Amino acid sequence: MKTNTLQKSCFLTLFLAAQSSEACQVPVFRYALERWRPDPYQLVIVHEGNMTGEQKSKLVHLEESLVGPNGPVVNLRFDRIDLAKEKDQLERWENLHKEQNAPMTAHLFYPFQALEEEAFPIWSGAFTKKNLGAILDSPLRRELVKRIMAGNSAIWLFLESGNKERDDKLFKKLENYARIAQKEIGIPKGVIQQSAFKDPDLVLGPEDEENVLESSVPLKIAFSIHRLSREDPKEAVLLTMLMNLEEDLLDEEFADQPMLFSVFGKGRVLLPLVGKGINEENTLGDCSYLCGPCSCQVKNQNPGTDLLVKADWWTSLEGSSVIVEKELPPLSGVDELIAANERNENLADKKDVSEANASAPDPDVRPPATKAEPFPKTLVVAVTFVSIILLVGTFVLTKNRER
């Protein structure tokens, strides 16, 4: 029993080691675009008593606005609260409802915060089709989607201070920072673009699976800048999303300070650089993070907050994807791993002998094809090392049992 336990433990250790791979080399901004799902904002509709026909039609309009031909197109969920039936947080919703002085009100919350009793909405107003349209979409958010799908690493939203001379001067600096980033920051090595699969000689190992891009959206280092006025009525909801990312951004001391927000992926935004913090070091620091390999693939362990954006991301990405027919080699047991490596070594020996005996290459003679993919040298070493431990352990335990 002890011998079998040791064998199973060693095999499991080897199997897990073989399954694990090097850190993902796909840049953060691209990993976020292709693989992270945006968190849903929460919109709470409050009314008291039975709804009128007009109010019901507005709810139907909301439901229809959230879905496109291929599924959801807005990272938003909504709940309806009837004050005549509410029991859990009646006082809270009554106060929020009364402040808007409307028969039916809407209250927008960051993801997962609506039911937290101490959470405040980032936007509140009458539940009208006009307000609903402003919540779901805006010209700048549509522009963000357009630039991201064109391959921009990130879009810098430059929130102006209101001082034109100061803002113009800082904007020129930002343009220079963008040029420096594009020149000095490169794509991490090891990223496999869709175009690589056109190469018939491409060889992939198990460790390459996470490094394959899932769409043909252009991969490049590029940062564009968009100026945003604090007084733009069309972007009022976007502004409130940005200005509530930190508790003190709305404080008086920051009322005339420029801010820089980096937006990437499916509308994810980093905390802003503010005032004197908008400098070359900090700006390029954010760029380096966004363009560096996504070593931590768990979304919620990475910095940033999702914006509410209306976009059919999945259909757009699927439409730009290329079906990859080249399969990664399957990973099975220890025997298969060792056998595959031995076959590769034998083929290599035969190739060396044939090359040594040949006086000139024959264009009509091609080397034999093989379906076995080469395994990393580190994996071979691991197999050998664990096998030795397994044999020694088995021998020792067998001797102990004999005693």
C-alpha positions in Angstrom: 0.0 0.0 0.0 2.8 2.4 0.9 4.6 1.6 -2.4 1.4 2.3 -4.4 0.8 5.5 -2.5 4.3 6.7 -3.3 3.9 5.8 -7.0 0.6 7.6 -7.2 2.0 10.7 -5.5 5.0 10.9 -7.7 2.9 10.4 -10.8 0.5 13.1 -9.8 3.3 15.5 -9.1 4.8 14.8 -12.5 1.4 15.1 -14.2 0.7 18.5 -12.6 4.2 19.7 -13.4 3.7 18.7 -17.0 0.3 20.4 -17.2 1.6 23.7 -15.8 3.1 26.1 -18.2 5.2 29.2 -18.2 3.5 32.5 -17.4 1.1 33.7 -20.2 2.9 36.0 -22.6 -0.2 37.7 -24.1 -0.2 41.4 -23.2 -2.6 42.4 -20.4 -4.6 44.7 -22.7 -5.1 41.9 -25.2 -5.8 39.2 -22.7 -8.5 41.5 -21.1 -10.1 42.1 -24.5 -10.3 38.4 -25.5 -10.8 36.6 -22.2 -12.2 38.8 -19.5 -16.0 39.2 -19.2 -17.1 42.8 -18.0 -18.7 42.9 -14.6 -22.4 44.0 -14.8 -23.5 47.3 -13.5 -26.8 47.3 -11.5 -29.8 49.6 -12.3 -32.5 49.6 -9.7 -35.9 50.9 -10.8 -38.1 52.2 -7.9 -41.8 52.9 -8.0 -44.7 52.6 -5.6 -47.8 50.5 -6.3 -49.0 49.2 -9.6 -47.3 50.5 -12.7 -49.1 52.3 -15.4 -49.1 51.1 -19.0 -46.5 53.7 -19.9 -44.2 52.6 -17.1 -44.5 49.0 -18.2 -43.6 50.0 -21.7 -40.4 51.7 -20.4 -39.4 48.5 -18.7 -39.9 46.5 -21.9 -37.8 49.1 -23.7 -35.1 48.6 -21.1 -35.2 44.8 -21.5 -35.0 45.1 -25.3 -32.1 47.6 -25.1 -29.9 45.1 -23.3 -30.0 42.4 -25.9 -28.9 42.3 -29.5 -29.4 39.7 -32.3 -26.7 37.5 -30.8 -27.3 38.0 -27.1 -26.5 40.6 -24.4 -24.8 43.7 -25.6 -24.6 45.8 -22.3 -22.9 44.8 -19.1 -26.0 45.8 -17.1 -28.6 44.1 -14.9 -31.7 45.7 -13.5 -34.0 45.1 -10.6 -37.4 46.6 -9.8 -38.5 47.6 -6.3 -42.1 48.3 -5.4 -42.1 50.4 -2.3 -45.5 49.1 -1.4 -44.1 45.6 -1.1 -40.4 46.3 -0.1 -39.5 45.1 3.4 -35.7 44.6 3.6 -34.4 48.1 2.9 -37.6 50.2 2.7 -36.2 53.4 4.3 -33.2 53.4 2.0 -35.1 53.1 -1.2 -37.8 55.5 -0.1 -35.1 58.2 0.5 -33.4 57.6 -2.8 -36.8 57.6 -4.6 -38.0 60.9 -3.0 -34.8 62.8 -3.8 -35.7 62.5 -7.6 -39.3 63.7 -7.3 -40.5 61.4 -10.0 -43.1 58.6 -10.0 -40.5 56.1 -11.3 -36.8 56.5 -10.6 -33.6 54.8 -11.7 -30.4 54.3 -9.6 -27.2 53.1 -11.1 -24.6 51.2 -9.1 -21.2 49.8 -9.7 -21.1 46.1 -10.1 -22.3 44.0 -7.1 -23.1 47.0 -4.9 -26.8 47.6 -5.3 -27.9 45.5 -2.4 -25.2 46.7 0.0 -27.2 48.9 2.4 -24.4 51.5 2.8 -23.7 51.8 -1.0 -24.8 54.9 -2.8 -25.7 55.0 -6.5 -23.2 56.7 -8.8 -26.1 58.2 -10.8 -29.9 58.7 -10.0 -32.7 60.3 -12.0 -36.2 59.8 -13.4 -36.7 56.6 -15.3 -37.2 58.0 -18.8 -36.2 56.7 -22.2 -33.9 59.8 -22.6 -32.1 59.0 -19.3 -32.0 55.3 -20.1 -30.3 56.1 -23.4 -27.7 58.2 -21.7 -27.0 55.4 -19.2 -26.5 52.7 -21.8 -24.4 54.6 -24.3 -22.7 57.8 -25.3 -20.6 59.1 -28.2 -17.3 58.7 -26.4 -18.0 55.1 -25.3 -18.8 54.2 -28.9 -15.4 55.8 -29.9 -13.6 53.7 -27.2 -15.0 50.5 -28.6 -14.0 51.5 -32.2 -10.4 52.3 -31.2 -10.0 49.2 -29.1 -11.3 46.9 -31.9 -8.8 48.7 -34.2 -6.0 47.5 -32.1 -5.2 50.3 -29.7 -3.5 49.1 -26.5 -5.4 51.6 -24.5 -7.2 54.9 -24.9 -6.2 57.7 -22.5 -9.2 59.7 -21.4 -7.8 63.1 -20.6 -10.2 64.9 -18.3 -9.4 68.5 -18.7 -8.9 70.9 -15.8 -10.8 73.7 -17.4 -7.7 75.8 -17.9 -7.2 75.8 -21.6 -3.6 76.9 -21.6 -2.7 74.3 -19.0 -4.7 71.5 -20.7 -3.2 72.2 -24.2 0.4 72.1 -22.7 -0.3 68.8 -20.9 -2.0 67.3 -24.0 1.2 67.9 -26.0 3.2 66.1 -23.3 0.8 63.2 -23.5 1.2 62.9 -27.2 5.0 62.7 -26.6 4.5 60.0 -23.9 2.4 58.0 -26.4 5.2 58.2 -29.0 7.8 57.1 -26.4 5.7 54.2 -25.3 5.2 53.0 -28.9 8.9 53.2 -29.6 10.3 51.7 -26.4 7.7 49.1 -25.4 7.5 45.9 -27.4 5.2 42.9 -27.6 6.2 40.2 -25.2 8.1 37.3 -26.8 6.2 34.1 -27.2 2.9 35.6 -28.3 1.4 33.5 -31.2 -0.7 35.5 -33.6 -3.4 34.0 -35.8 -1.2 34.6 -38.9 1.4 32.2 -37.5 -0.9 29.2 -38.2 -0.3 29.8 -41.9 3.2 28.4 -41.4 3.1 24.6 -42.1 6.2 24.1 -40.1 4.8 25.7 -36.9 5.4 23.5 -33.9 3.5 24.1 -30.6 3.9 22.6 -27.2 1.5 22.4 -24.3 3.0 25.5 -22.8 2.0 27.5 -25.9 -1.8 27.2 -25.5 -2.2 30.3 -23.3 0.0 32.3 -25.7 -2.3 32.0 -28.7 -4.3 35.0 -29.6 -8.0 34.3 -30.0 -8.8 36.9 -32.6 -7.2 38.7 -35.6 -7.6 42.2 -34.1 -4.4 44.0 -34.9 -1.7 43.5 -32.1 0.3 46.6 -31.7 1.6 49.1 -29.1 -0.5 52.1 -29.7 -2.0 54.7 -27.3 -4.6 57.3 -28.5 -5.8 60.3 -26.4 -9.3 61.7 -26.1 -10.0 65.0 -24.4 -13.0 65.0 -22.1 -14.6 68.1 -20.7 -16.2 68.0 -17.3 -19.1 70.0 -18.7 -20.0 67.7 -21.6 -23.7 66.8 -21.0 -23.6 63.8 -23.4 -20.9 62.2 -21.2 -22.5 62.9 -17.8 -23.0 59.2 -17.0 -19.5 58.3 -18.2 -18.1 61.1 -16.0 -19.9 59.9 -12.9 -18.5 56.4 -13.5 -14.9 57.8 -13.7 -15.2 60.3 -10.9 -16.5 57.7 -8.4 -13.6 55.3 -8.9 -12.0 56.7 -5.8 -13.8 58.4 -2.9 -11.9 61.7 -3.0 -11.9 62.4 -6.8 -15.0 64.7 -6.3 -13.4 66.6 -3.5 -12.9 70.3 -4.0 -9.1 70.1 -4.1 -9.4 68.1 -7.3 -12.1 70.1 -9.0 -9.6 71.9 -11.2 -7.0 69.1 -11.6 -6.5 67.3 -14.9 -6.9 63.5 -14.7 -5.8 60.7 -17.0 -7.7 57.5 -17.2 -6.4 54.5 -19.2 -9.2 52.4 -20.8 -8.4 49.0 -22.3 -9.9 45.5 -22.9 -13.7 45.5 -22.9 -13.9 48.9 -21.4 -11.8 48.4 -18.2 -10.3 51.5 -16.7 -7.3 52.0 -14.4 -7.4 54.4 -11.4 -6.5 57.9 -12.7 -3.3 59.8 -12.7 -4.1 63.2 -11.2 -2.4 66.7 -11.5 1.3 66.5 -11.1 1.0 62.7 -11.1 0.5 62.9 -14.9 4.2 62.6 -15.7 6.4 60.5 -18.0 7.3 58.0 -15.3 3.8 57.3 -14.1 2.3 57.3 -17.6 4.9 54.9 -19.0 4.5 52.8 -15.9 0.8 52.2 -16.7 1.8 51.5 -20.3 4.3 48.9 -19.2 1.7 47.1 -17.1 -0.8 47.1 -19.9 1.7 45.9 -22.5 3.5 43.4 -20.3 2.7 39.7 -20.2 -0.5 38.8 -18.3 1.2 36.8 -15.6 -1.9 36.9 -13.4 -4.8 35.7 -15.5 -7.5 36.1 -12.8 -9.3 39.2 -13.7 -10.3 40.4 -10.2 -6.7 40.1 -9.1 -5.7 42.7 -11.6 -6.2 46.5 -11.2 -9.0 48.2 -12.8 -12.8 48.6 -12.9 -15.1 47.9 -15.8 -17.1 50.7 -17.4 -20.7 50.3 -18.5 -20.3 49.9 -22.3 -22.8 48.9 -25.0 -21.0 46.7 -27.4 -21.4 43.2 -28.8 -17.8 42.3 -28.0 -18.2 38.6 -28.4 -19.7 38.8 -31.9 -17.1 41.3 -33.0 -14.2 39.2 -31.7 -15.7 36.0 -33.1 -16.0 37.6 -36.5 -12.3 38.5 -36.4 -11.2 35.1 -35.2 -9.6 32.4 -37.3 -10.3 28.7 -36.7 -7.1 27.1 -35.7 -6.8 23.5 -37.0 -3.4 22.8 -35.7 -3.8 20.8 -32.5 -1.7 21.0 -29.4 -0.1 17.6 -28.5 -2.3 15.8 -25.9 -0.7 15.2 -22.5 -1.1 11.7 -21.1 0.8 9.5 -18.7 4.5 9.2 -17.9 5.0 6.3 -20.3 3.6 8.2 -23.2 5.8 11.2 -22.4 9.0 9.1 -22.2 8.1 7.2 -25.3 7.4 10.3 -27.3 10.8 11.8 -26.3 12.6 8.6 -27.2 10.9 8.6 -30.7 12.1 12.2 -31.2 15.7 11.3 -30.1 15.7 8.3 -32.5 14.5 10.5 -35.4 17.2 13.1 -34.6 19.9 10.3 -34.6 18.8 9.0 -37.9 18.7 12.5 -39.4 22.3 13.1 -38.2 23.5 9.9 -39.8 21.8 10.6 -43.1 23.2 14.1 -43.2 26.7 12.8 -42.5 26.6 10.1 -45.3 25.0 12.4 -47.9 27.4 14.1 -50.3 24.7 16.6 -51.5 21.1 17.2 -50.6 18.5 15.5 -52.8 15.6 17.9 -53.4 13.2 14.9 -54.1 13.9 13.2 -50.8 12.1 14.6 -47.8 12.6 13.6 -44.1 10.0 11.3 -42.7 7.1 13.1 -41.1 6.1 12.6 -37.5 3.1 13.6 -35.6 4.9 13.7 -32.3 5.7 17.2 -31.1 9.0 17.8 -29.3 8.7 18.2 -25.6 10.5 20.8 -23.6 14.0 19.8 -22.3 12.9 20.8 -18.8 10.1 18.3 -19.0 12.4 15.5 -20.0 14.7 16.3 -17.1 11.7 16.3 -14.7 10.5 12.9 -16.0 14.0 11.4 -15.5 14.4 12.9 -12.0 11.0 11.8 -10.8 11.5 8.3 -12.3 14.7 7.9 -10.3 13.0 8.9 -7.1 10.2 6.5 -7.9 12.5 3.6 -8.4 14.6 4.3 -5.3 11.5 4.8 -3.2 10.0 1.5 -4.4 13.3 -0.4 -3.7 13.5 1.0 -0.1 9.9 0.3 0.7 10.1 -3.2 -0.7 13.2 -3.9 1.5 11.4 -2.6 4.5 8.4 -4.8 3.9 10.7 -7.8 3.5 12.1 -7.1 7.0 
